[in-house]
């Protein structure tokens, strides 16, 4: 992906991050996301969603929260899917207080919490 012969775009990065997440290479997924601004490509919601999918292991719930913060820093608004992914990461780690706080953040940011987000939060 970082080879000069591969076109550098949000789409190619999102695909590469998704592929890394799908095969459990979360470190590579995060490294690609972090490399984007250095290579002149701004991450969008799709890139962050793909990276958040890589954080679904209980040991990575804090990284999921950091990614939500990075989204806001990069002026990318979290949506229902990104919030639910972060809630899922917190729930997997039995971080029920954080899961509920994220549900509250959804309301504050005018993002509708659907049944999936609520069920994932309650499973913590």
LOGU-272593 format. One record per residue (C-alpha): x, y, z; residue number from 1; residue in one letter. Coordinates in steps of 0.1 Angstrom, whole numbers, plus 5000, padded with zeros to 4 digits. Layout:
+------+------+------+-----+------+
!   xx !   yy !   zz !  nr ! rest !
+------+------+------+-----+------+
!    X !    Y !    Z ! NUM !    A !
...
+------+------+------+-----+------+
***
This chain:
+------+------+------+-----+------+
!   xx !   yy !   zz !  nr ! rest !
+------+------+------+-----+------+
! 5000 ! 5000 ! 5000 !   1 !    X !
! 5028 ! 5024 ! 5007 !   2 !    X !
! 5045 ! 5014 ! 4975 !   3 !    X !
! 5046 ! 5044 ! 4950 !   4 !    X !
! 5029 ! 5023 ! 4923 !   5 !    X !
! 4997 ! 5020 ! 4943 !   6 !    X !
! 4974 ! 5050 ! 4939 !   7 !    X !
! 4971 ! 5068 ! 4972 !   8 !    X !
! 4934 ! 5076 ! 4978 !   9 !    X !
! 4909 ! 5073 ! 5006 !  10 !    X !
! 4894 ! 5044 ! 4987 !  11 !    X !
! 4926 ! 5024 ! 4985 !  12 !    X !
! 4935 ! 5031 ! 5021 !  13 !    X !
! 4900 ! 5022 ! 5033 !  14 !    X !
! 4902 ! 4989 ! 5014 !  15 !    X !
! 4937 ! 4981 ! 5028 !  16 !    X !
! 4926 ! 4990 ! 5063 !  17 !    X !
! 4895 ! 4969 ! 5060 !  18 !    X !
! 4916 ! 4939 ! 5047 !  19 !    X !
! 4939 ! 4942 ! 5076 !  20 !    X !
! 4910 ! 4944 ! 5101 !  21 !    X !
! 4894 ! 4914 ! 5085 !  22 !    X !
! 4924 ! 4892 ! 5089 !  23 !    X !
! 4932 ! 4903 ! 5125 !  24 !    X !
! 4962 ! 4926 ! 5116 !  25 !    X !
! 4950 ! 4955 ! 5138 !  26 !    X !
! 4985 ! 4970 ! 5141 !  27 !    X !
! 4988 ! 4972 ! 5103 !  28 !    X !
! 4953 ! 4987 ! 5101 !  29 !    X !
! 4962 ! 5014 ! 5126 !  30 !    X !
! 4996 ! 5020 ! 5109 !  31 !    X !
! 4979 ! 5026 ! 5076 !  32 !    X !
! 4954 ! 5050 ! 5091 !  33 !    X !
! 4983 ! 5069 ! 5108 !  34 !    X !
! 5003 ! 5070 ! 5076 !  35 !    X !
! 4976 ! 5087 ! 5056 !  36 !    X !
! 4982 ! 5123 ! 5066 !  37 !    X !
! 5019 ! 5119 ! 5062 !  38 !    X !
! 5012 ! 5108 ! 5026 !  39 !    X !
! 4988 ! 5137 ! 5019 !  40 !    X !
! 4956 ! 5117 ! 5021 !  41 !    X !
! 4929 ! 5128 ! 5046 !  42 !    X !
! 4911 ! 5100 ! 5064 !  43 !    X !
! 4873 ! 5099 ! 5060 !  44 !    X !
! 4846 ! 5081 ! 5079 !  45 !    X !
! 4851 ! 5049 ! 5059 !  46 !    X !
! 4888 ! 5047 ! 5069 !  47 !    X !
! 4879 ! 5053 ! 5105 !  48 !    X !
! 4851 ! 5027 ! 5104 !  49 !    X !
! 4875 ! 5001 ! 5090 !  50 !    X !
! 4901 ! 5009 ! 5117 !  51 !    X !
! 4874 ! 5007 ! 5144 !  52 !    X !
! 4865 ! 4972 ! 5132 !  53 !    X !
! 4901 ! 4962 ! 5139 !  54 !    X !
! 4896 ! 4973 ! 5176 !  55 !    X !
! 4868 ! 4948 ! 5184 !  56 !    X !
! 4891 ! 4928 ! 5208 !  57 !    X !
! 4886 ! 4935 ! 5245 !  58 !    X !
! 4922 ! 4946 ! 5249 !  59 !    X !
! 4917 ! 4974 ! 5223 !  60 !    X !
! 4888 ! 4993 ! 5237 !  61 !    X !
! 4910 ! 5022 ! 5247 !  62 !    X !
! 4923 ! 5024 ! 5211 !  63 !    X !
! 4887 ! 5025 ! 5198 !  64 !    X !
! 4880 ! 5055 ! 5221 !  65 !    X !
! 4913 ! 5072 ! 5208 !  66 !    X !
! 4901 ! 5067 ! 5172 !  67 !    X !
! 4868 ! 5084 ! 5180 !  68 !    X !
! 4888 ! 5113 ! 5194 !  69 !    X !
! 4910 ! 5113 ! 5163 !  70 !    X !
! 4880 ! 5115 ! 5141 !  71 !    X !
! 4868 ! 5146 ! 5159 !  72 !    X !
! 4903 ! 5161 ! 5157 !  73 !    X !
! 4903 ! 5155 ! 5119 !  74 !    X !
! 4868 ! 5170 ! 5116 !  75 !    X !
! 4852 ! 5137 ! 5107 !  76 !    X !
! 4819 ! 5133 ! 5124 !  77 !    X !
! 4813 ! 5099 ! 5141 !  78 !    X !
! 4781 ! 5083 ! 5128 !  79 !    X !
! 4759 ! 5054 ! 5141 !  80 !    X !
! 4783 ! 5028 ! 5128 !  81 !    X !
! 4815 ! 5043 ! 5143 !  82 !    X !
! 4798 ! 5048 ! 5176 !  83 !    X !
! 4784 ! 5013 ! 5176 !  84 !    X !
! 4819 ! 4999 ! 5168 !  85 !    X !
! 4834 ! 5018 ! 5197 !  86 !    X !
! 4805 ! 5007 ! 5220 !  87 !    X !
! 4812 ! 4971 ! 5209 !  88 !    X !
! 4848 ! 4974 ! 5218 !  89 !    X !
! 4840 ! 4987 ! 5252 !  90 !    X !
! 4813 ! 4961 ! 5258 !  91 !    X !
! 4837 ! 4933 ! 5248 !  92 !    X !
! 4860 ! 4946 ! 5276 !  93 !    X !
! 4831 ! 4948 ! 5301 !  94 !    X !
! 4835 ! 4986 ! 5301 !  95 !    X !
! 4797 ! 4992 ! 5306 !  96 !    X !
! 4801 ! 5027 ! 5319 !  97 !    X !
! 4820 ! 5037 ! 5288 !  98 !    X !
! 4795 ! 5020 ! 5266 !  99 !    X !
! 4767 ! 5040 ! 5283 ! 100 !    X !
! 4787 ! 5072 ! 5280 ! 101 !    X !
! 4791 ! 5066 ! 5243 ! 102 !    X !
! 4753 ! 5062 ! 5240 ! 103 !    X !
! 4750 ! 5095 ! 5257 ! 104 !    X !
! 4775 ! 5111 ! 5234 ! 105 !    X !
! 4755 ! 5098 ! 5204 ! 106 !    X !
! 4725 ! 5118 ! 5218 ! 107 !    X !
! 4747 ! 5149 ! 5224 ! 108 !    X !
! 4760 ! 5147 ! 5188 ! 109 !    X !
! 4725 ! 5141 ! 5173 ! 110 !    X !
! 4734 ! 5106 ! 5162 ! 111 !    X !
! 4704 ! 5082 ! 5165 ! 112 !    X !
! 4712 ! 5053 ! 5187 ! 113 !    X !
! 4695 ! 5023 ! 5170 ! 114 !    X !
! 4685 ! 4990 ! 5185 ! 115 !    X !
! 4719 ! 4975 ! 5176 ! 116 !    X !
! 4739 ! 5002 ! 5195 ! 117 !    X !
! 4716 ! 4999 ! 5225 ! 118 !    X !
! 4718 ! 4961 ! 5225 ! 119 !    X !
! 4756 ! 4961 ! 5222 ! 120 !    X !
! 4758 ! 4986 ! 5251 ! 121 !    X !
! 4735 ! 4965 ! 5273 ! 122 !    X !
! 4756 ! 4934 ! 5266 ! 123 !    X !
! 4785 ! 4949 ! 5285 ! 124 !    X !
+------+------+------+-----+------+
***
